[in-house]
Amino acid sequence: MEKEKYVLFAFRGEPMCFVHVLLNALDIYEKGMIVKIVLEGEAVKLIPDLYEEEGPLSGLYKRTLERGLIEGVCKACSQKFGTYEIALNKGLKILDDMANHAGMARFLKDGYQVITF
């Protein structure tokens, strides 16, 4: 039997919303399902905060990175919000399969359920 697969698209740029993206991704993963996180829209503005050692997001974010749960970052949005270079420098995958944005279709074709935040 194939594992359930989820992709969490984070659009909102509020840290408290993104905390829930990270918590849910870790919970889904720890319960034996496949999960990926995509940073889209204003959520890409959070990229610098994710790498602040003492920041409120860094601990949870680091756990998702270690588990390979971060799928990538929207190219167009990260360019618009000035975080594209940081994403590249941190080795994050740049997603641009839908007119320079991160598309959902490839996930749907691969059997993922899409959840948006």
Buried (B, 14 or more C-beta within 10 A) or exposed (E): EEEBBBBBBBBBBBBEBBBBBBEBBBEBBEEEEBBBBBBBBBBBBBBEBBBEEEBEBBEBBBBBBEEEBBBBBBBBBBBBBEBBEBBBEBEBEBBBEBEBBBBBEEBEEEEBEEBBB
